[in-house]
Amino acid sequence: MANTYIYPVVPNAKSQRGPMKGQATTNHNQGFFWNLYGKCYDGINHSIPYRGLLYDLYINLDLRPGLKILDAGCGTGNFEKFLSTRSIPSIEIEAVDFSPVMLARAKQKCRDLSFVNFSAADLNKGLEYPDNSFDRILCCNVLYSLEDPLNVITELFRLLKHDGKLVIANPKPGFKVIPIVRDHFRRIGNIWGLGRKSMVLLKTLVLLPTMGLAPILLNLFVIEKKGEKKEYHFLSESKLRNLLELHKLTNIEVTDAYADQDLFTIATKAA
Ligand SMILES: C[S@@+](CC[C@H](N)C(=O)[O-])C[C@H]1O[C@@H](n2cnc3c(N)ncnc32)[C@H](O)[C@@H]1O
């Protein structure tokens, strides 16, 4: 389950259809935005709630030896880098993203990780893997920005093996940045040891107004506003469940994550 994690202190240390009725109308010319975001995206690793989200993914993917995993919209490879700091079984990850800037950073950052292969792909156009290719698929904070979440879930469902798990994190309707910032400071308060607590607080206070965190906050505010204007698909629990149930995905669990600003969903493709 998501939200079971006692956040560590900063760890170590193809569509034919249009948008669904009533759904957001996405501005599809987003490459510019994501490439710009890609230049500063690594700063998000300083956010304790974000690290917690990575941990929630790690725990809920239930990694086992030999699993083949798809990271749909991998960004700068933060999840793969996070995994490399844990003891994990032998797995293979195919990580895709459409932003050359995000991918370049991911490849550079994860160049020593033999378990991941990064490649360029546009989730709005479908992926070139055969049916039933993956035991696990994760899609973390990506679905909201895509043209049609139903089409993308259809594609991910096609790629998922029977009995495989799909794990999605996506902003809730009403997603706000401030609770994430508040949660970060609250969790600093929970850090064990005055020395460590002071160090993390100091780091945050230095990074907040600077290139470390300021651009991340700015971009999160842009995302928040695009969600309010319904340019992004911030999906409610019932909408998410509907999308998954349309594919007869089973064992659907939906919980809160990311300072309660995301819905964290796990579903299984029937055997
Ligand atoms: C907020 S970031 C999340 C990155 C990563 N999953 C994480 O949790 O850190 C969203 C990512 O989705 C990617 N993305 C957006 N639209 C995409 C598309 N049509 N195809 C592939 N990737 C896309 C962006 O380039 C960006 O890297």
The ligand as an SDF file (V2000), in Angstrom:
LIG
                    3D

 27 29  0  0  0  0  0  0  0  0999 V2000
    6.4960   15.0230  -14.0720 C   0  0  0  0  0  0  0  0  0  0  0  0
    7.5520   14.1250  -15.0920 S   0  0  0  0  0  0  0  0  0  0  0  0
    7.5880   12.5620  -14.2410 C   0  0  0  0  0  0  0  0  0  0  0  0
    8.8450   11.8180  -14.5340 C   0  0  0  0  0  0  0  0  0  0  0  0
    9.0320   10.5260  -13.7160 C   0  0  0  0  0  0  0  0  0  0  0  0
    7.9930    9.5500  -13.9920 N   0  0  0  0  0  0  0  0  0  0  0  0
    9.0710   10.8320  -12.2630 C   0  0  0  0  0  0  0  0  0  0  0  0
    8.1610   10.4300  -11.5270 O   0  0  0  0  0  0  0  0  0  0  0  0
   10.0110   11.5040  -11.8410 O   0  0  0  0  0  0  0  0  0  0  0  0
    6.5410   13.7400  -16.5000 C   0  0  0  0  0  0  0  0  0  0  0  0
    7.3440   13.0610  -17.6020 C   0  0  0  0  0  0  0  0  0  0  0  0
    6.4260   12.6040  -18.6210 O   0  0  0  0  0  0  0  0  0  0  0  0
    7.0660   12.8060  -19.8690 C   0  0  0  0  0  0  0  0  0  0  0  0
    6.0420   12.8640  -20.9170 N   0  0  0  0  0  0  0  0  0  0  0  0
    5.0650   13.7940  -21.0750 C   0  0  0  0  0  0  0  0  0  0  0  0
    4.3390   13.5140  -22.1860 N   0  0  0  0  0  0  0  0  0  0  0  0
    4.8790   12.3990  -22.7320 C   0  0  0  0  0  0  0  0  0  0  0  0
    4.5760   11.6270  -23.8890 C   0  0  0  0  0  0  0  0  0  0  0  0
    3.5880   11.9880  -24.7240 N   0  0  0  0  0  0  0  0  0  0  0  0
    5.3140   10.5220  -24.1540 N   0  0  0  0  0  0  0  0  0  0  0  0
    6.3460   10.1720  -23.3170 C   0  0  0  0  0  0  0  0  0  0  0  0
    6.6800   10.8740  -22.2110 N   0  0  0  0  0  0  0  0  0  0  0  0
    5.9540   11.9690  -21.9160 C   0  0  0  0  0  0  0  0  0  0  0  0
    7.8010   14.1200  -19.6990 C   0  0  0  0  0  0  0  0  0  0  0  0
    8.8100   14.3050  -20.6600 O   0  0  0  0  0  0  0  0  0  0  0  0
    8.3430   13.9650  -18.2820 C   0  0  0  0  0  0  0  0  0  0  0  0
    9.5850   13.3550  -18.2890 O   0  0  0  0  0  0  0  0  0  0  0  0
  1  2  1  0
  2  3  1  0
  2 10  1  0
  3  4  1  0
  4  5  1  0
  5  6  1  0
  5  7  1  0
  7  8  2  0
  7  9  1  0
 10 11  1  0
 11 12  1  0
 11 26  1  0
 12 13  1  0
 13 14  1  0
 13 24  1  0
 14 15  1  0
 14 23  1  0
 15 16  2  0
 16 17  1  0
 17 18  1  0
 17 23  2  0
 18 19  1  0
 18 20  2  0
 20 21  1  0
 21 22  2  0
 22 23  1  0
 24 25  1  0
 24 26  1  0
 26 27  1  0
M  CHG  2   2   1   9  -1
M  END
$$$$
